[in-house]
Amino acid sequence: MTKSHRIPLLGSAGFYREALAIVVPVMLQSLVTGLVSLVDNFMVAALGDAKMAGVNVANQINFVYLVIVNTVCMAGGIYLSQHRGANDEEGMRQAFRFKLVAAGIVSAVHLIVCLAVPEPMLRLMLGGNPEGERIVAEGARYLRAVSASFLPIGFASAMATSFRDIGVTKVPLLVSTSAALVNTFFNWVLIYGNLGAPRLEAQGAAIATVIARLVETGAFALMLRKLRPAFAVSPRRVFDIDRGLFGAILSRSGMMLFSETAWVLSETIITALYNGRGGAETVAGMAAGWTIANLIFLVFPAIHAATGVIVGATLGSGKLEEGRHKARWIMSGAVIFGLFASAAAALATLAIPLVFGNLSDSARAVTRGLVFVIAGYLPLWCLLNAQFAVSRSGGDTLMGVWVDVGVTYAVFIPAALAIAGLTSWGPVALFGVAKVSDIPKAAVAHWWLKKGRWVKNLAAERP
């Protein structure tokens, strides 16, 4: 039985100052990444709807890979944060080793698949789009070119998230900003053929991404060598693994991966369904909308980072009741955060004619509608992210199965298929109505968190 009914809804100003000290640099890092994505889309959009659609569909496949990499890094981060709270440096190093090894394996597998069979995967994402083969051809060229960035992405993700897990947020911000500038410069050079370079169009965007990711990974490696944080390990000792702890993290990451895969599958299905509701203008318009939305979604990693550092370290130090209080305050603050994010998303629609002026009028109309729908859901999505972050901060990964697997397969997927089969609604309406299923997701998560299974000191379990 929990004592959550006695916990004040909001924390003190000092608590939120502590949270904001973590949140703001993470948000700035995500903002820089999002702006680079926006610049990428702006430059590629000038090449026409079909080329932008091809790049977007390829990136939807890469989105699945990024979710898996993020999942294994989150699993390692649960233990890294808790062992930090317990002042257990060897436990922190073991968690970091897990991130490097697991992210490396996932990246290598994705690299091989994208080089070998990109076309079948791209066709699955288009849902019978009448311009499908043209989009597939563009997307396959981009996907093969960008695949060289996957291993650097995996290693950089392991290092960046580990810095955040110990509350060092300025290093990822500085490194990501540098990589973003590199990416933007080489986009300008290679997409359009400036400074005497060949005009490579979408492939140029892929090559620019590869260069930026290599720079990012190298910069993180230099910062590890210079700062020597408690989790750092020598490259020669990456495989000095504590099998017991490695197995425990793998077990929890497996459960997280199961739930995240269910969520990714649902997003893939809804993407294929709405991509089939028109031609290249639909795919390009939805892609542009998600590019804008991703600038606003910077609040999500910030919520996870603050929860991991504050709640995870509190639980790892054995202060379980204090951890309950802080978790409640973070979830309440997340909803307020979401209201501000919602207003920012609505205002962002004013920039659509300027940023995506090269898209057709119908594509821009789709973009505008999608951003307004997302704005309406943002407070709910911020709460959901906080609920997941709280659960995982104590190593409780079973909640994700109830929410992402149970609700997704019982409500969301049947609703999306029914809407697609029984109506002629456009892509925005199809997406917006199907996402009403996120309301029962938050209700199930609230019920699960009240059980208190997440209130656990994982650091105490390691001998």
Legacy VTK file of the C-alpha trace (Angstrom):
# vtk DataFile Version 3.0
C-alpha trace
ASCII
DATASET POLYDATA
POINTS 463 float
0.000 0.000 0.000
1.514 3.309 -1.028
1.321 6.634 0.728
0.877 8.634 -2.477
-2.391 10.195 -1.191
-0.410 12.093 1.463
2.197 13.419 -0.949
1.734 17.058 -2.031
0.849 17.388 -5.694
3.690 19.815 -6.410
7.189 20.038 -4.995
9.042 23.058 -3.702
10.608 25.711 -5.884
14.006 24.320 -4.916
13.044 20.874 -6.221
12.006 22.258 -9.578
15.172 24.371 -9.779
17.152 21.144 -9.352
15.073 19.476 -12.062
15.408 22.430 -14.435
19.196 22.384 -14.036
19.039 18.959 -15.703
16.098 19.610 -18.001
17.281 22.809 -19.699
20.615 21.501 -21.113
18.913 18.286 -22.275
16.177 20.322 -23.955
18.766 22.543 -25.612
20.600 19.466 -26.893
17.350 18.053 -28.273
16.515 21.461 -29.747
19.821 21.572 -31.592
19.222 18.054 -32.933
15.677 18.977 -33.932
16.798 22.156 -35.688
19.317 20.151 -37.691
16.526 17.773 -38.696
14.422 20.783 -39.660
17.266 22.187 -41.768
17.725 18.756 -43.380
14.047 18.626 -44.291
14.086 22.237 -45.487
16.987 21.504 -47.831
15.596 18.174 -49.058
12.098 19.677 -49.483
13.551 21.941 -52.157
14.158 18.786 -54.221
10.410 18.022 -54.407
7.753 15.932 -52.650
8.974 12.524 -53.879
12.589 12.956 -52.733
11.504 14.268 -49.358
9.042 11.384 -49.041
11.818 8.874 -49.786
14.118 10.321 -47.135
11.252 10.436 -44.643
10.254 6.788 -45.144
13.898 5.735 -44.770
14.112 7.697 -41.531
10.941 6.003 -40.279
12.824 2.704 -40.554
15.801 4.263 -38.777
13.387 5.448 -36.099
12.787 1.797 -35.144
16.539 1.307 -34.791
16.918 4.471 -32.708
14.153 3.332 -30.362
15.963 0.017 -29.786
19.301 1.756 -29.146
17.602 4.200 -26.798
15.950 1.289 -24.983
19.205 -0.536 -24.231
20.777 2.762 -23.152
17.820 3.458 -20.842
18.142 -0.013 -19.337
21.816 0.572 -18.616
20.985 4.060 -17.378
18.621 2.691 -14.718
21.553 0.900 -13.098
24.067 3.667 -13.751
21.886 6.234 -11.959
21.127 3.957 -9.018
24.772 2.927 -8.565
25.696 6.601 -8.680
23.306 7.158 -5.770
25.023 4.298 -3.933
28.532 5.646 -4.768
29.331 2.303 -6.460
31.756 3.218 -9.261
32.293 -0.357 -10.431
28.533 -0.749 -10.815
28.492 2.441 -12.899
31.276 1.119 -15.131
29.464 -2.179 -15.628
26.297 -0.332 -16.674
28.316 1.719 -19.166
29.921 -1.435 -20.585
26.447 -2.852 -21.115
25.413 0.231 -23.076
28.480 0.117 -25.347
28.222 -3.600 -26.100
24.454 -3.742 -26.568
24.266 -0.552 -28.667
27.159 -1.791 -30.819
25.466 -5.121 -31.527
22.117 -3.511 -32.388
23.831 -0.984 -34.685
25.798 -3.682 -36.519
22.644 -5.733 -37.181
20.756 -2.675 -38.474
23.693 -1.769 -40.716
23.704 -5.221 -42.349
19.926 -5.274 -42.874
19.802 -1.797 -44.417
22.613 -2.586 -46.837
21.094 -5.920 -47.842
17.313 -5.436 -48.098
16.172 -1.787 -47.843
13.489 -1.972 -50.574
11.161 -4.546 -48.913
11.200 -2.585 -45.655
10.426 0.669 -47.438
7.488 -0.863 -49.316
5.968 -2.019 -46.023
5.955 1.590 -44.821
4.014 2.978 -47.787
0.682 1.134 -47.473
-0.055 0.981 -51.205
0.854 4.597 -51.953
0.302 5.175 -55.718
3.776 6.716 -56.062
5.335 3.960 -53.965
8.048 2.678 -56.320
9.381 6.148 -56.976
9.542 6.847 -53.248
11.152 3.436 -52.557
13.915 4.097 -55.085
14.753 7.443 -53.466
14.552 6.005 -49.957
16.765 2.991 -50.717
19.556 5.189 -52.071
19.417 7.345 -48.974
19.244 4.386 -46.576
22.286 2.647 -48.040
24.290 5.864 -47.931
23.342 6.761 -44.349
23.949 3.233 -42.979
27.619 4.059 -42.278
26.404 6.316 -39.451
24.752 3.543 -37.423
27.765 2.299 -35.425
28.841 5.862 -34.525
25.229 6.594 -33.486
25.193 3.569 -31.169
28.454 4.449 -29.428
27.632 8.155 -29.201
24.237 7.338 -27.669
25.894 5.175 -25.013
28.299 7.959 -24.071
25.799 10.837 -24.236
23.177 9.101 -22.088
25.797 8.076 -19.528
26.910 11.674 -19.040
23.248 12.613 -18.513
22.738 9.713 -16.082
25.248 11.289 -13.695
23.808 14.777 -14.125
26.527 16.074 -16.474
24.332 17.599 -19.173
26.573 20.300 -20.617
28.965 17.850 -22.301
26.263 16.227 -24.492
24.948 19.707 -25.283
28.324 21.022 -26.471
29.159 17.893 -28.458
25.744 17.707 -30.127
25.890 21.393 -31.034
29.277 20.905 -32.697
28.025 17.867 -34.609
24.905 19.784 -35.665
26.991 22.591 -37.163
29.079 20.045 -39.056
25.928 18.350 -40.346
24.370 21.613 -41.527
27.533 22.730 -43.309
27.976 19.475 -45.200
24.266 19.387 -46.053
24.672 22.746 -47.768
27.798 21.566 -49.560
26.691 18.097 -50.669
22.939 18.371 -51.271
23.251 21.286 -53.706
26.883 20.882 -54.833
28.326 24.053 -53.314
32.052 24.911 -53.003
32.815 22.766 -56.059
31.411 19.555 -54.558
29.178 17.265 -56.674
25.395 17.788 -56.363
24.322 14.613 -54.528
20.828 15.683 -53.394
19.327 13.169 -50.889
22.504 11.084 -50.856
24.403 14.234 -49.926
22.179 14.600 -46.857
23.057 11.006 -45.898
26.798 11.578 -46.292
26.562 14.767 -44.219
24.880 12.744 -41.475
27.677 10.156 -41.548
30.366 12.838 -41.246
28.553 14.557 -38.367
28.055 11.296 -36.473
31.736 10.402 -36.774
32.666 13.838 -35.439
30.173 13.426 -32.580
31.516 10.006 -31.563
35.119 11.220 -31.683
34.256 14.264 -29.576
32.550 12.140 -26.908
35.569 9.811 -26.793
37.853 12.818 -26.259
35.620 14.130 -23.454
35.687 10.732 -21.745
39.476 10.721 -21.901
39.727 14.297 -20.630
37.115 14.294 -17.857
37.395 10.649 -16.733
33.879 10.415 -15.239
33.257 7.641 -12.735
31.640 5.381 -15.346
34.507 5.631 -17.882
36.338 2.454 -18.931
39.459 1.827 -20.986
38.738 0.567 -24.527
40.839 -2.496 -23.681
38.513 -3.335 -20.774
35.123 -2.851 -22.429
34.487 -6.611 -22.284
35.462 -7.039 -18.589
31.869 -7.822 -17.780
30.221 -8.712 -14.469
27.968 -11.435 -15.854
25.490 -11.240 -12.997
24.880 -7.531 -13.373
25.026 -7.743 -17.158
22.356 -10.451 -17.064
20.159 -8.376 -14.748
20.348 -5.347 -17.052
19.743 -7.543 -20.099
16.673 -9.022 -18.418
15.196 -5.595 -17.743
16.167 -4.301 -21.185
14.470 -7.327 -22.714
11.204 -6.433 -21.012
11.605 -2.787 -22.037
12.433 -3.829 -25.585
9.322 -5.992 -25.689
7.098 -3.071 -24.708
8.938 -0.551 -26.893
8.707 -2.928 -29.862
4.940 -3.076 -29.389
4.819 0.711 -29.402
7.073 0.954 -32.475
4.920 -1.635 -34.261
1.829 0.442 -33.551
3.562 3.579 -34.887
4.693 1.658 -37.978
1.148 0.440 -38.638
-0.403 3.881 -38.256
2.344 5.357 -40.478
1.665 2.803 -43.220
-2.076 3.491 -42.936
-1.858 7.271 -43.215
0.865 7.139 -45.893
-1.642 5.249 -48.037
-4.176 8.100 -47.848
-2.758 10.014 -50.807
0.329 10.449 -52.952
3.751 11.920 -52.294
2.140 15.079 -50.890
0.676 13.066 -47.991
3.988 11.411 -47.093
5.892 14.691 -47.435
3.269 16.662 -45.496
3.220 14.225 -42.588
7.037 14.142 -42.630
7.204 17.923 -42.384
4.709 17.858 -39.517
6.790 15.354 -37.586
9.898 17.440 -38.193
8.233 20.376 -36.442
6.833 18.110 -33.733
10.281 16.699 -32.997
11.409 20.197 -32.021
8.656 20.198 -29.377
9.288 16.600 -28.335
12.555 17.794 -26.780
10.567 17.809 -23.528
10.404 13.979 -23.501
14.136 13.134 -23.132
14.388 15.996 -20.650
11.661 14.417 -18.486
13.393 11.026 -18.644
16.811 12.503 -17.833
15.545 14.474 -14.828
13.619 11.484 -13.494
16.570 9.134 -13.870
19.021 11.479 -12.171
16.729 12.651 -9.356
14.455 9.697 -8.616
16.916 6.961 -9.643
19.754 8.319 -7.497
17.367 8.851 -4.554
16.207 5.230 -4.710
19.798 4.008 -5.138
20.801 5.814 -1.950
18.086 3.930 -0.047
15.720 6.900 0.440
12.634 5.128 -0.871
9.916 7.344 0.603
11.708 10.455 -0.612
11.800 8.825 -4.037
7.999 8.495 -3.968
7.626 12.202 -3.263
9.991 13.261 -6.013
8.295 10.976 -8.530
4.909 12.541 -7.811
6.307 16.049 -8.171
7.947 15.199 -11.495
4.711 13.777 -12.925
2.734 16.859 -11.883
5.408 19.140 -13.295
5.400 17.152 -16.553
1.733 17.983 -17.185
2.410 21.704 -16.690
5.420 21.349 -18.959
3.139 19.774 -21.545
0.783 22.754 -21.541
3.643 25.096 -22.428
4.831 22.636 -25.099
1.315 22.551 -26.544
1.241 26.343 -26.911
4.694 26.268 -28.560
3.524 23.645 -31.072
0.464 25.703 -32.026
2.620 28.800 -32.572
5.060 26.756 -34.685
2.408 26.341 -37.388
2.996 29.988 -38.319
6.446 29.008 -39.635
5.171 26.306 -42.033
4.837 28.555 -45.126
8.356 29.886 -44.560
10.177 26.633 -43.766
8.278 24.370 -46.156
7.457 26.833 -48.904
8.822 24.415 -51.525
6.194 21.794 -50.682
2.850 21.778 -52.458
-0.157 23.536 -50.902
-1.826 20.207 -50.121
1.327 18.923 -48.401
1.528 22.058 -46.235
-2.154 21.670 -45.277
-1.417 18.145 -44.047
1.564 19.480 -42.066
-0.512 22.170 -40.383
-3.281 19.762 -39.388
-0.867 17.223 -37.926
0.929 19.816 -35.772
-2.378 21.056 -34.306
-3.406 17.487 -33.419
-0.042 16.857 -31.757
-0.373 20.112 -29.802
-3.622 18.841 -28.313
-2.028 15.608 -27.120
1.199 17.039 -25.642
0.095 17.400 -21.969
-1.072 13.772 -21.999
2.110 12.562 -23.696
4.291 14.424 -21.187
2.438 12.689 -18.359
2.887 9.296 -20.052
6.615 9.893 -20.465
6.923 10.857 -16.801
4.998 7.734 -15.746
7.301 5.502 -17.776
10.392 7.310 -16.476
9.292 6.889 -12.851
8.564 3.194 -13.319
11.906 2.539 -14.983
13.896 4.597 -12.473
13.244 1.780 -9.994
13.769 -0.993 -12.525
10.056 -1.787 -12.931
9.841 -2.578 -16.646
6.668 -4.655 -16.422
4.458 -1.552 -16.529
5.477 -1.047 -20.145
4.067 -4.455 -21.019
0.686 -3.565 -19.529
0.606 -0.166 -21.211
2.414 -0.543 -24.526
1.461 -4.150 -25.219
-1.908 -4.465 -23.499
-3.533 -1.175 -24.478
-1.813 -0.976 -27.871
-3.034 -4.379 -29.049
-6.419 -4.222 -27.349
-7.371 -0.663 -28.333
-5.008 1.288 -30.585
-4.276 -1.149 -33.425
-7.891 -2.390 -33.780
-9.115 1.234 -33.750
-6.586 2.333 -36.390
-7.422 -0.605 -38.677
-11.162 -0.023 -38.227
-10.874 3.673 -39.069
-8.745 2.910 -42.133
-11.114 0.201 -43.368
-14.470 1.830 -42.631
-13.851 5.510 -43.363
-12.308 7.720 -46.024
-10.805 10.094 -43.454
-7.584 11.856 -44.334
-4.223 11.060 -42.732
-4.476 13.660 -39.950
-7.970 12.600 -38.823
-6.991 8.919 -38.913
-3.972 9.593 -36.692
-5.759 11.960 -34.314
-8.742 9.721 -33.565
-6.663 6.540 -33.193
-4.425 8.289 -30.630
-7.379 8.724 -28.250
-6.196 5.297 -27.022
-3.406 7.114 -25.159
-5.966 8.151 -22.527
-6.490 4.566 -21.269
-2.693 4.137 -21.451
-2.228 6.896 -18.859
-5.011 5.421 -16.711
-3.406 1.955 -16.717
0.005 3.483 -15.916
-1.489 5.405 -12.966
-3.072 2.216 -11.614
0.210 0.334 -11.957
2.358 2.992 -10.290
0.061 3.036 -7.246
1.161 -0.563 -6.588
4.625 0.782 -5.731
6.588 -2.008 -7.413
8.967 0.593 -8.828
10.069 1.747 -5.347
13.245 -0.331 -5.227
16.960 0.085 -4.466
18.638 -1.838 -7.294
22.152 -0.890 -6.185
21.649 -2.889 -2.991
21.100 -6.043 -5.047
24.695 -6.114 -6.391
27.172 -7.962 -4.154
LINES 1 464
463 0 1 2 3 4 5 6 7 8 9 10 11 12 13 14 15 16 17 18 19 20 21 22 23 24 25 26 27 28 29 30 31 32 33 34 35 36 37 38 39 40 41 42 43 44 45 46 47 48 49 50 51 52 53 54 55 56 57 58 59 60 61 62 63 64 65 66 67 68 69 70 71 72 73 74 75 76 77 78 79 80 81 82 83 84 85 86 87 88 89 90 91 92 93 94 95 96 97 98 99 100 101 102 103 104 105 106 107 108 109 110 111 112 113 114 115 116 117 118 119 120 121 122 123 124 125 126 127 128 129 130 131 132 133 134 135 136 137 138 139 140 141 142 143 144 145 146 147 148 149 150 151 152 153 154 155 156 157 158 159 160 161 162 163 164 165 166 167 168 169 170 171 172 173 174 175 176 177 178 179 180 181 182 183 184 185 186 187 188 189 190 191 192 193 194 195 196 197 198 199 200 201 202 203 204 205 206 207 208 209 210 211 212 213 214 215 216 217 218 219 220 221 222 223 224 225 226 227 228 229 230 231 232 233 234 235 236 237 238 239 240 241 242 243 244 245 246 247 248 249 250 251 252 253 254 255 256 257 258 259 260 261 262 263 264 265 266 267 268 269 270 271 272 273 274 275 276 277 278 279 280 281 282 283 284 285 286 287 288 289 290 291 292 293 294 295 296 297 298 299 300 301 302 303 304 305 306 307 308 309 310 311 312 313 314 315 316 317 318 319 320 321 322 323 324 325 326 327 328 329 330 331 332 333 334 335 336 337 338 339 340 341 342 343 344 345 346 347 348 349 350 351 352 353 354 355 356 357 358 359 360 361 362 363 364 365 366 367 368 369 370 371 372 373 374 375 376 377 378 379 380 381 382 383 384 385 386 387 388 389 390 391 392 393 394 395 396 397 398 399 400 401 402 403 404 405 406 407 408 409 410 411 412 413 414 415 416 417 418 419 420 421 422 423 424 425 426 427 428 429 430 431 432 433 434 435 436 437 438 439 440 441 442 443 444 445 446 447 448 449 450 451 452 453 454 455 456 457 458 459 460 461 462
